[in-house]
C-alpha cells in the first residue's frame, strides 16, 4: 500500500490525517472512511473503496496506490470531482490517470 505524498483529503479528514494514515497502515478500521485509489482497471479513472473492504483477507493491498481519503461516500465523490476538475484545469484533459501518474513520479 502506497500513499500519494500530497493526498487529496475530505474536510473532516484534514485535522486527523496522520492518525488515520497510521490506522490504515496498521490495518485498523476507520469507520465510514473511503479511499480514492488509482484505478485497478485501465478503462477506469479512479476507484472508490470503503476502507473496511481493504481489510478483507485476499484484498490486493500490495498494489494499492491511495490518492485520497474522505470521511464518507458523499465526501469521497465530491473529492473525486475536484480531482477531475483540477486535472482539466492543469492539463486541459480529463485523463486523470496520466495526471496522477506524473504526481506519483514526482515523489519517487
Number of C-alpha atoms within 10 A of each C-alpha: 11 14 15 17 13 11 14 21 20 22 12 13 18 15 11 9 16 10 11 18 15 11 13 18 12 10 14 14 15 15 11 12 21 24 26 24 21 22 17 14 9 9 8 12 18 21 16 19 17 20 21 17 12 17 16 11 8 7 11 12 13 8 11 16 18 22 24 23 30 28 19 17 16 12 18 24 16 13 20 24 12 13 20 20 16 16 19 15 11 11 13 10 14 17 14 21 17 14 18 18 11 10 14 17 9 10 9 6
